[in-house]
Amino acid sequence: MTPAEKTLIYGRCVITDARSDPPFLENAGVVVVGDTIIAGGHTDALRRRYAPSREIGGDQFLVMPGMVNGHHHGRGLSAFQGGACDDCLEAWIYDIWTEPPSDVYLNTLHGALRLVASGVTTVIHSHYHSPVEPQTYVETAQTMLRAYEDARIRVRIALGIKDRNLLVHGDQDIFIAGLPQALQDDARWMVDSDIKPETYFAHFAALYEQYAGHSHIGICLGPEGIQWCSDGLLRRIAETAAEYNVGIHLHALESPYQNAFDQREYGEDSVIHLDKIDFWSPRVSCAHAVWMSEEGARVFAHRGATVIPNPSSNFRLRSGIAPVAYLRQMGVRVGLGLDGTGINDDDDMLQEARLAHLVNQLPLLDAPRLDTRDVLEMMTYGSARAALLDDAVGSLSEGRKADIVLLRFDEICFPYTHPRHNPIDILLYRGRARHVDTVIIGGDLVYANGRFINYDLREIGRRLAASVRTMEPDSRFSRTAKALKEHAMNFYRQWDMPHTDPFYHLNSSV
Ligand SMILES: [Zn+2]
C-alpha cells in the first residue's frame, strides 16, 4: 500500500477488541493508511466517509486482529521432526540436544511463515542457543532476525542466558562428581562452554543498538528459566530491562521437578523468593506457570507480571495444566503461546486457543472457567501486553498498527452453523489455520488467498529439509547429551516430590 492510499479491509464480521463491548461488529471493516488503522465501523459508512481507493475483503470473511503468539522458539521443524519424542521436560531437553542441525535462516523463516499462515502477526521468540557454541550467539540471533524480517512478522526476541544448573536442577559439581569418570570431562566441558553473563550483556547491548527503532523487531532479555539463573543474574537482568525499557521473558514453573526445585533451593516458592529481589514487574512474562501457587499468583497479580500458558506443550511434555481460570480470576495477566509444540505438531494458533479453552473447563457447574472471549483476549491483547506492544497491536482500533487477519468464515461455518452463535464462539469452536485467507502486517499484504505473496512455503520447506544434515556420530555434544540423559533422570528419581494441593480437581481415585 502506498503511504497516502486509503484501504478498506472488511468482512461479514469484524472482531475489533476482545475487551470492548461488543467485541465485534457485523458488516464492518477498518480503514488503513500506511501501517496504521485510522477508522473502524460499518462498511457502508466507511465507504461513504473515506472513499477508499482500495478494498480487501468480502462477505465471506471474518476479520480479526493479528494473533500474538506469546511464546515460541522459532522452530521451522518441530522437536519431533528433529527426532525427539514427547517426554517429561527434563528428559526431552536431552533429546533435543541430539537433534541434527539445520540452516538457521531457513529454519526460522519456515517457522515464522507457518505462524503467519496461521494468523499470527507478532511473536515472542525465546532464543535458545547451543551451550557449547557461545561464539555463534550473535550471528545466530542476527540470522534469525533476518528471517523474521523477511517473513514480515513482528518479533520480540528474548536473548537467552543461563548461569547455573545446565545439566540438572541442582548443583553441577555434585552431579558431575557422581558421574562415571569417563563422562566427567565431557560434562564439565558442556557446563563450562556456555556463554558467560558479561559477554551476554555486551551482546544484548550491541543487538539492542543494532535494532533500535526497527518497525518490527525488538530485543529483550531472556533468562531461560528460574532454575537456570542465579539471583545475581536475575537481579542484573531486572536492572538492565528497566534501564533499556525492554521486556523480560522466561520459562517458569513448567514442570513438577521445577516446582520441587523451589523447595530444595530456596525453601519457598520461587515466585515469592524472587519478589524479594524485586524481579517481578509488568515487564516480565513467564511461559507455562503450570505449577504456580496461589501465593505466587497473588504476587503476579500485584506486580503485573504475565503468565503465557502453552497447553499443548504442557500435555506433550507431561507438565500438567496451568490453572488459567483461577489465575485470571485472581487478576493475573495472561497471554497464550504455542511453544513450537502444538497438539498436532503444526503450530496452529487457533487450535492452541481451542485447547486453552477446553482444558480450562472444569467439572462442577460453578467452577471457574474460561469462555471463548477470555481466550480471544489472551491470544490478542494479553500476549501483546506481554510483548510490551499493547499500545500498537492486539486490537483493531483507531491508531493501532494494521495487523489484520481475514478468515474464510463461510468455510468455518460450512455447511451450516446456527445463526444464534456469536462469531467468537464460531471462531474458537471451529476455526483452524487452514481458514486463514489473508494476513496484513503493518499495512503490508503478506498472505492472500491462502498463499504468501513473496514465498512458496513448500519450497522453503524443501530447502530446509535439504539443509538438515546428520549430526556427526562423533560429535562431542550429541554424544555427551546421549550419555548424560539416564544419569540425569536417575538424579530426579531420587527426589522426594512435595505433596501438592491442586487448583484443578479432575478425577478421583476413591
Ligand atoms: Zn519454551
Boltz pocket constraint, residues with backbone or C-beta under 6 A from the ligand:
constraints:
  - pocket:
      binder: B
      contacts: [[A, 71], [A, 72], [A, 73], [A, 126], [A, 251], [A, 287], [A, 339]]
      max_distance: 6.0
